[in-house]
């Protein structure tokens, strides 16, 4: 998956060679829409690809604008580049940080998280978390095991973060290339606010 993500990123970056700035901006918003669609239908691998494509397109747009400003000798317009970069980053982070992000800062405690429905089953499944190290996340998320997690995010290099909430537990699972590397089970009162 990291190779595919990197290829998606490069595809986005090198798009600046073929398209003008307005078309790149259109592609950026199309990538965001497709990203959201994939999130709604739980297509996580495709969702991750669109996240990298978005990042590549943003960098491609900035490269295209830089070249245009340089050739047209409008050097004062270079001040717009950081502003555009910040705006596009804020759009991405604010709209989608609860679902998927390249930025690890997004993993914060959300007051409106949802608890899973099959709490006893999940608590029983994670009762001995050490036995799950080395297990595929697909095996953990099977319908009769833990089910789909409440929160999901991704770092670079194939590292992902999955969280399940029950009334009594918060279960954090870290994976690398979809294989479980670390599990934390935190006890507390996790009822909905």
Buried (B, 14 or more C-beta within 10 A) or exposed (E): BBEEBBBBBBBBBEBBEEBEBEEBBEBBEBBBEBBBEBBEEEBBEBBBBBBBBBBBBBBBBBBBBBEEBEEEEEEEBEEEBEEBBEEBEEBBBEEBBBBBBBBEEBBEEEEEBEBBEBBEBBBEBBEEBEEBEEBBBEEBBEEEBBBEBBBBBBBEEBBBBBBBBBEBBBBBBBBBEBBBEEBEBEEEEBEEE
